[in-house]
Amino acid sequence: MPFNPSPPSVPVVGVKRRKAFAVVLAIELWERFGYYGMQAVLTLFMIQQLHMADSAANLMLGAFAVLTYTSPVIGGLLGDRVIGTRRTMVSGAVLLAIGYALLSISLHSQSLLLFAMALIATGNGLFKPNAGNLVRRIYEGDNAALDAAFTLYYMAVNVGSTVSMLLTPWLQLRYGASVAFATSSIGLVVGLIYYVLKSHRLNYISSALERRPISLGRIGLICLGLLFLTCLNALVLGSNGLAKICIFVSGLSLIFSWIFLYFRSEEKERAGLLLTYLLCLQGTIYLVFYQQMITSLTLFALRDVDGDFRIGGFTLWHLSAGQFQALNPIWIMVLSPLLAKLYNKQGRNGTDFSLARKMLIGYVCVACSFAIWWWAAATTHDLVSSWVMLVGYGFLSFAELLTNGLGLAIVARYTPARLSGFMMGALYLLWGIAMYTGSIIANHAAMTNDASLSIGRALYTGLFRGLCEAAVGIVFVLLCLEPLTRRWDRLHTMLSKS
């Protein structure tokens, strides 16, 4: 038998994939470091540095969430049809780094703040869908490897966000908001430098569009388009009335498009579409509660929570108001492996819960979290213990995994393949609308500058009680809907096999 010096092809492919994935993973980690580091200090910066009213800051943060979650539609189109996935992703990272840098010099300018936030929303729209698309291309045709890759990818998001959510609030307190925002920008620049040095590892998955040179004319048109989009985003951020109009029109358009899709779809697809619509709505409602982490819970931690974690008389560690947001990704990292192990065990035993049942349990956890905060705000006469926040965040984070965290699985399981892209965009739009709604609800605890601490405590008590009652109401509604979701699920399974 002749000697073959060539090594086996499978190990070579595996090494190439791992090296390519490491490049995307690194820039994603640094991008999330920058974004969540910015988010951890943004609310406090708006209240303390720019002296914005609680209500104005909450609504601006809600509009920012809408723009952040809807702009990936444009980024996806640019990556797929115009300049290619890699170029669009890098362009988004550059815009994000510039946006964070602009935030660092907007200490006394609300106009500059608006433009910086608008630029960040645009940059996120270019980056987010294309980074995920690169991971899919790296592991195309290998579903098992793709699932493992996305698990690591999700962990990178939480690692990056946890580190930055602990670091940037500390920097804000010690050196000022300017240094905190600049750190987010520097982190992303580090990620970009690493990408430039290692980007050749991705050459083997480059599409024909990415290998094709771009004319200066097209570059100019794209830059003008992105500038126009950023200015439009700034207008929306600066006008509550315009933001509400845009959200109303977007929501109405979504409803009509869903109705149109339903009647244009084949008979065997309709049960799956109805189930997609219902479960997406159920999962999206969680983000109304999630938005409280960024708004009311951060301000509650600022005004009414003792940041020292104590056992007996000994202080273990201290968290500032902004750092409490890091409890969410920390809990996600702790709970995700345990939940995945439970799912695998249930799958082997044939006892896996339906998506609707998981969501029902999730909203029970939401109700528990806000019941804890309601009880603490109503009964504590001094500052609320940090341990209360830790436990409350634990329930709310577990609920995230059982509700909103299942959104992508819902689309993948029940939506026809030819409509999955549209439904993914619709899901992002729903998320943005829910987060804006959460900001409006957070304004029920908005304080004025001359309000006393006792008035503020009463406002938070009322808000948390209302959110707890709303979660209990959702649990009751989901219990009533569960027989319907089971029937649609059985019908979808039967028609899919026919």
N, C-alpha and C positions, 0 to 999 in steps of 0.2 A: 504493500500500500504506500503510495507516495506521501511524503511529509508535507503537511499543510501548515505554513507558518502563520496563517491568519487566525486570530483569536475568534471565539464564538461571537456572533453578532449581538445576541441578547444582552450579555454584560456590557458591551460597548454602548448599546442604546440606553441601558439603565444608567450608566455613568453620565452620558450626555444629558439625559433627562434631569438627573439630580443636580448637575451643575447649572443647567438652564433654570431649573426651579429655584435654586438658591439665589439667583440674581433677582428674580421677580419677588421672592419672599423677602429679601433684604429691603428692596425699595418700598414694598408694601408695609413692612414693619416701621420704617422711618416715616412714611406718609401718615400712618395712624398715630405715630408718636407726635408728629406735628399737629394733626387735626384735634386729637383729644387733649393734648396739652393746651392748645388754644381754647378749646371748649371749657376746660376746667377753670380758667381764670376770666373768661369773657363776661359772664354774668356779673361777677364782683367788680370787674373793671368798669362796666357800664354804670353800675350803681354807685361805687365809691369814687372812681376817678372822674367820670363824666357827669356825675350827679343826676343821672336819669331817674325818673320815677319808676317804681316797680312795674307799674302797668305798661309803660312805654317799653321798658327793657324786655318784659315777657313777650309782648306782641312782636317785637323785632326779632327775638330769638325764634318765635314760631314761624314768622315769614322766612327767616333764614333756613329753617329746617325744610320748609316746602321747596325752596329753590335748590337746596342741596340734594333733595331726593328726586326732583324732576329733571334736573339738568343732565343726568346720565343718558337720557334719551338722545340728546344732541351729541354727546361724546361717543355713544355707540355708533351713531350714523357716520360721524367723521372717521372713526376707526375702521368701520366696515367698508365704506364706500369712497372716501375722499383721500386721506393721507396714510392710512394704515394704522394698525393697532399700536405698534411700538412708538411711532412718532406722536400719536395722540396722547398716549400715556405719559411720555416724557414732557410734552407741552403742558399737560395738566399739572405735573409735579413742579414745573418752573413757575406757573401761575400761582400755585399754592404757596411756594416759598416767597414770592414777591408779596402776596397777600398778607402773610404773617409779618413780613418785614414792615409793610405799611401800617399794620396794627401797632407795631412797636413805636411808631412816631406819631400816632393819632391821640396822644395823651390829652389834648385839649381841643380836639376837632371832631365833632360828630359827623361832619361831611366826609372827612377822610375815613372815619370808621365805617360809614356806609359803603364807600367805594371798596375798601379793603375786604369787607364781608362779602360784597357782590363778586369780587374777583376770586375769593375763596370758593364761593358756590360754583362759579364757572370752572375753576380748576378742578374741583372735585368731580364735576360732571365729565370732564375729559379723562381723568385718571381712573375713576372707580370701575366702570364697566370694562375698560380695556386691560387693566391688570388681571382681572378675573378671566378674561378671554384668553390671555396668554397662558394661564395655567391649563385651561381646557385644551389648547393646542399642543402644549408640551406632552400631555398624557392622552392625546386623542387615540381612541380605539382600545384603551386599557381602563375599563371602568373601576376595577379594584384599586389600581394605582391612583386613579383620579380621586376616588373617595378619600384615600389616605392623604393625598396631597392637599385636598381642601380642608381636611381636619387640621393639618399643620398650618395651613394658611389662616384658618380661623384662630388658631392659638397665637399666631404672630400678631394678629390684630389685637388680641387681648394683652399680650406681653407688651407691645408698644404703647398701648393706651394706659396700662397700669403704671408703667414707669413714668410716663409723662404727666399723668394725673397726680402723681405723688411729688414729682419734681417741680413742675411749673408753678403750682400754688405756693410752694416753699420759696421759690425764687421771687414770686410776686411780693410776698410779705417781707423778704429780706432785702431785695434790691429794686423792687418796683415792677410794675406791669410791663414796662418797656423791655426789660431783660427777659421776662418770662416769654413774651411773644417772640422776641429775637431768638430765643432758644428753640422754639418750634421751627422757625425758619432755618436756623443752622442745622438742626437735625435732618431736615429734608434735603439741604444742600449736601450733607454727608451721604445720604442715600443716593442722590443724583451722581455724585462723584464715583461712588462704588459702581453704579450702573454703567457709567461711561467706560470705566476701566474693564468691566466684565461683560459688556453687552455683546461681544463677539460670540459668547456661548449660546446666544439666541438666534444666530444667523441661520441655523439649519431649519428653523420653523418660520422663517420670513416668507410672507406671501409675495406674489407677483406685484401687488400694489405697493408693498413696502420696498421692494427693490427698484421700483420705478422712480426716477428723479422728479422732483416737484419744481415747476416753473416759478419764477419770482412773482409773476402775475397771480398765480393761484395762492401763493403764500400771502401776498398782500390782501387778497380778497378774504382769506381765512382770518387774518389778523383784524381786518375791519369788522368782520362778522362777530368775532369774539369780543371786540371792544363794544359793539352795539349791544350784544347780549349782556355784558357786564354793566353797562349803563342802564339797561332796562331792569336788571336785577337790583341796582341801587335805587331806582325809582320805586320799585315795589317795596324794598326794605324801608324806605323813608316815608311811605304813605300807607297808613293802616287801611284807608278806604280802598286804595288800589289793590292792596294785598287781598282784601276780602273779595273784591270783584274777580280777581284772577282765580282765587280758590273756588268761588262759586261757579264760574264758567268751566273750570277744569273738572269739578265734580259733576256738573250737569252733563258735560261732554262724555265723561266716563260712563255715566248711567245709560245714555243713549247708545254709546258704542257697545256696551254689554248687551243691551236689548237687541241691537242690530246683529251682533255676532250670534246670539242665541237663535234667532229666526233664520239666519243664513246657514247655520251649521246643519250637519246631517243628524238624523233622528238618533242614531246611536251615540252621538257626541253630547247630546243635550243634558243628560243626567250628570255627566262629568263636569260640564260647564256650570250648571246650577250649583253643584257641590263646591266647585272652585270659587264661585262668587260668594257663597255663604261663608265658607271657611276662611277665605281671605278677609272678609269683613270682620269675622270673629277674632282672628289673629291681630288685625290692624288696630282694633280698639285698645289693645294693650298699650300702644304708644301714647295714648292720652295720659295714661298713668306714668309711663316712662319719662315723658317730658317734664314731670315734676322734679326729677333728679336734677335737671339743668336749671329749673326755675325755682319753684316754691321750696323744695327740700334744701337747695343750696342756701337760700336766704334764711330759711328756718335754722339751718346749722350755723349761719353767721350770727344770728341774733339770740337764739334760745338754746343752743347746745353747748355743753362743756366738751371741749376737744380732747381732754385727757382721758385715756383708757386706764382705769385704776382697778387694782385688786387689793382690797383692804385699804391701807393707806399708801400703797406703793404705786407710782405711776409707771406704766409699761411703756407707753408711747403717746404722742400727741398728733392729732390731725387738725389741720385748718379747715375752714368751711369748704374751700374748693377741693381739698383732698378727699373729702367724704365721697365724692363722685367715683373715686378709684375703687371703692368697695364693690361696685357693680362688676367690673371686669375681673376682680379678684374672686368673687363668688362664682362667676361664670367659669373661670378656670378650675376651681375646686369641684364644682358640681357637674360640669360637662362629662368628664370621664366616668363618674359614677352613674350618670343617667345613661350614657352609651352602653355601659356594662349591663345595666338593668334592661335596656331595650333588647340587647343581644340574648340575654337569658330568657326574656319573655318570648322572643322570636323562636328560640329552640323549643320552648315548652308549648308554643301555640297559644299563648295567653296575652299577646300584645294588645294594648289598648288602641282604639281607633283614634284618629287625629282629633275628632270632636270631643272624645272623652279626655284626652290629654289637655285640651284647651279648657275644659270645664274645671279640671283640677288646678290648672294655671290660674284661673280667676278666683278660685278659693284662696290661693296663695296671695294674690293681689289684695283681696279683702283682709287677710290676716296682716299683711304689711301695714296697710293704712289704719287698721284697728289698733295696732301697736303704737303708731305715731299719734293717733287720736287720743288714746288712753294716756300716753306720756305728756302730751301738750295740755290735757285737761286736768291732770292730777299732780303734776310736778310744779312746785311753787318756786323752786330755784331753777338753775339750768338743767336741761334734760341730759341724762347720761349718754355718753358715746356708745355704750353697749346697746342701747335702744336702737340707735341708728344702724349698728352692725347687724342686729337681728332683723330689723325691718328691711334692710337692703338684701339680706339673704333670701327672705321670702319673695321679694320683688324680682330678684335676679333668677330664682328658680322658675318663677312665673314666665319670665322672658323666654326661657328655653322651651317651655311648654306651649307658648302661644305664638308670639311674633317670630320666634326662632324656627317655627315650622312652615313659614310662608313659602320658602323656595320648594320644600317638599310637597306642598299642596299643588303648586303649579306643575311640578314634574310628574306627579302621580295622576292628576285628573284632567289636565288640559291637553287637547290634541297637539301633537308636535308642531304642526304648522302655525299654531296660535301662541306657542309658548313665549316667543319674544315679546309679542304685544302684551300678554298677560303679566310678564315680568315688569314691563314698564308701567302697566296699570297698578301693580302692587306697590311699586315705589311711589307713585302718585298718591295712593291711598295712605301710605305711611306719612308722607308730608302733610296731608290734610289732617290726619289724626294728631300729629305733633303740634300743628297750629291750634287745633281745638284744645289740646292740653295746655297751651300757653294762655288761651282765653280763660280756661277754668282756673289756672293758677292765679289769675287776677282777682279772684274772690278773696285772696289773702294779701293783695297788694297793699303796702303801707305807704302813707304819705310821710314826708320828712318830719312833720311835727307830731306824728303819732307816738303814743307812749308804748312802753314795752308790754304793759298789760293788755292794751288794745291789740297789739301784734299777736300776742299769745292766743287771744280769743279768736282772731282771724284764722290762724293756723289750725286751731281746734275745730272750727267750723268747716274749713276746707277738707281736712283729713277725715272728719266724720262723713261729709258728703261723698268723698271718693270711696270710703269704705262701703257706704250704703249703695252707691252705684255699682260697685263690684259684686255685692251680694245680689243686686237686681239682675246683673248680667248672668250670674250663676243660675238663677231661677229661669231666665229666658233660655239659656243653653240646655237646661234639663228638659224644658218643653220641646226644644228643637231636636233633641237627640234622636227620637224615633224617626223623624224626617230624614236626618243625615244618614242614618243606617239604611233606610229604604233607598235613598239615592245612591248610596255606596254599592248596595247589592245590585241595583239596576245597572249602574255603570260597569260593574264587573261582568255581569251577564252579557250586556250588549258588546263589551270589548272583545269577548271571546267568540261572539257569533260572527 
